[in-house]
């Protein structure tokens, strides 16, 4: 009887430990406001390393934009002139090279004419669009993932 009781207690403890391991809370997501500084830094580093001039902020960000389900994103964008009077596809390619200095990003899409590329970072929870809408022009815009407000 004692052996049976010990076995029951041991099995009960093991089952309890297994259940508690399965119910650990998921890691807490950062907020869009916490991710925004990394987004801004990555865009600023990219535009700087793409050898630009006349840089101006097209979207200063700083606002929570609702995505639904209690989640929000933040945006930021800069535009500039290239120091070279190159075609748009060459400038977009230069922006891709410059993005490598900002952080670990993966290219996920490109326009048919290769003047716009999109990259994402799972690590930073950001999406950046690199584009050259006209010869000698560049725009880098980004957004955070849709994240909780707090």
Phi and psi in degrees as a GROMACS rama.xvg file:
@    title "Ramachandran Plot"
@    xaxis  label "Phi"
@    yaxis  label "Psi"
@TYPE xy
-63.4416  -39.9389  UNK-2
-63.818  -40.897  UNK-3
-64.8561  -41.0106  UNK-4
-64.2934  -43.4674  UNK-5
-61.8587  -42.8383  UNK-6
-62.0602  -43.2434  UNK-7
-63.03  -44.344  UNK-8
-63.7772  -44.3744  UNK-9
-61.9711  -47.0604  UNK-10
-63.463  -40.6214  UNK-11
-62.7326  -43.3611  UNK-12
-63.9617  -43.7432  UNK-13
-63.049  -42.4979  UNK-14
-63.3707  -40.9637  UNK-15
-62.998  -42.5048  UNK-16
-64.1847  -40.4522  UNK-17
-65.0722  -42.2247  UNK-18
-65.8021  -39.5291  UNK-19
-68.12  -31.7688  UNK-20
-69.5753  -31.4628  UNK-21
-78.8131  -18.194  UNK-22
-106.404  20.4543  UNK-23
-63.6194  140.652  UNK-24
-66.8197  146.434  UNK-25
-65.7028  152.21  UNK-26
-59.1499  141.668  UNK-27
-73.2324  131.071  UNK-28
-75.2813  147.194  UNK-29
-72.4625  166.856  UNK-30
-89.2902  163.584  UNK-31
-61.6563  -36.4059  UNK-32
-64.7091  -33.7519  UNK-33
-73.5728  -30.2337  UNK-34
-83.8814  -27.7632  UNK-35
-53.9049  -42.3881  UNK-36
-58.833  -37.6522  UNK-37
-66.0154  -42.8209  UNK-38
-57.7263  -49.3906  UNK-39
-61.9756  -43.0947  UNK-40
-61.9996  -44.4282  UNK-41
-64.1043  -39.6929  UNK-42
-68.5507  -44.1056  UNK-43
-62.7134  -42.5197  UNK-44
-64.2392  -41.2012  UNK-45
-62.7963  -48.4353  UNK-46
-66.2445  -35.6769  UNK-47
-66.7685  -46.0401  UNK-48
-74.1365  -13.0405  UNK-49
-82.9176  5.30843  UNK-50
57.0446  77.5517  UNK-51
-116.333  166.973  UNK-52
-141.434  165.58  UNK-53
53.8243  46.4605  UNK-54
-74.6139  133.606  UNK-55
-140.758  151.9  UNK-56
-84.2835  121.32  UNK-57
-90.1696  -28.5763  UNK-58
-143.902  107.728  UNK-59
-73.4352  -11.791  UNK-60
70.3873  -150.389  UNK-61
82.4151  4.02769  UNK-62
-120.572  138.645  UNK-63
-80.0108  121.778  UNK-64
-106.865  119.566  UNK-65
-63.7089  138.08  UNK-66
-110.404  -12.7794  UNK-67
103.714  164.359  UNK-68
55.003  31.3191  UNK-69
72.8964  19.2271  UNK-70
-114.923  155.527  UNK-71
-140.13  156.948  UNK-72
-129.173  164.776  UNK-73
-126.649  152.109  UNK-74
-126.913  164.965  UNK-75
-164.04  141.774  UNK-76
-151.437  145.983  UNK-77
-131.874  154.168  UNK-78
-131.068  155.761  UNK-79
-160.854  170.023  UNK-80
-102.082  146.148  UNK-81
-81.285  146.312  UNK-82
-70.7875  -17.6708  UNK-83
-104.693  144.131  UNK-84
-89.5167  61.7379  UNK-85
-93.8432  163.791  UNK-86
-67.2807  158.273  UNK-87
-60.5186  -38.9725  UNK-88
-67.4176  -32.1924  UNK-89
-70.7495  -41.339  UNK-90
-65.0344  -41.5428  UNK-91
-61.8321  -39.061  UNK-92
-65.971  -39.211  UNK-93
-63.4363  -37.1463  UNK-94
-64.118  -37.5458  UNK-95
-61.683  -45.609  UNK-96
-61.6793  -39.0833  UNK-97
-69.0235  -31.9719  UNK-98
-63.286  -28.3769  UNK-99
-61.6005  -25.7748  UNK-100
-78.6366  -16.4811  UNK-101
-86.9882  -36.7356  UNK-102
172.383  -178.37  UNK-103
-85.4661  106.794  UNK-104
-125.131  151.17  UNK-105
-118.801  127.452  UNK-106
-68.6105  131.584  UNK-107
-119.579  -18.5865  UNK-108
-161.546  162.938  UNK-109
-148.758  149.834  UNK-110
-73.3745  161.989  UNK-111
-59.9592  -36.1539  UNK-112
-90.6413  6.34823  UNK-113
61.2371  23.7526  UNK-114
-93.3746  -4.09636  UNK-115
-141.277  132.392  UNK-116
-130.865  151.134  UNK-117
-125.003  136.616  UNK-118
-133.011  147.412  UNK-119
-127.578  154.969  UNK-120
-130.723  112.867  UNK-121
-67.4841  -34.3013  UNK-122
-63.1311  -44.0854  UNK-123
-97.1437  -7.49104  UNK-124
60.9255  46.6437  UNK-125
-133.767  159.126  UNK-126
-132.338  128.424  UNK-127
-123.405  133.833  UNK-128
-108.122  124.52  UNK-129
-108.311  124.679  UNK-130
-147.179  159.916  UNK-131
-134.927  96.3966  UNK-132
-73.4983  -16.9143  UNK-133
-155.998  164.194  UNK-134
-54.7936  126.646  UNK-135
79.2129  3.08991  UNK-136
-112.534  146.954  UNK-137
-141.209  144.129  UNK-138
-134.362  132.234  UNK-139
-124.873  118.749  UNK-140
-129.121  152.61  UNK-141
-150.826  169.003  UNK-142
-150.039  155.121  UNK-143
-82.7988  166.594  UNK-144
-66.644  167.016  UNK-145
-76.6325  115.599  UNK-146
-128.161  161.352  UNK-147
-63.0893  154.337  UNK-148
-73.063  -35.25  UNK-149
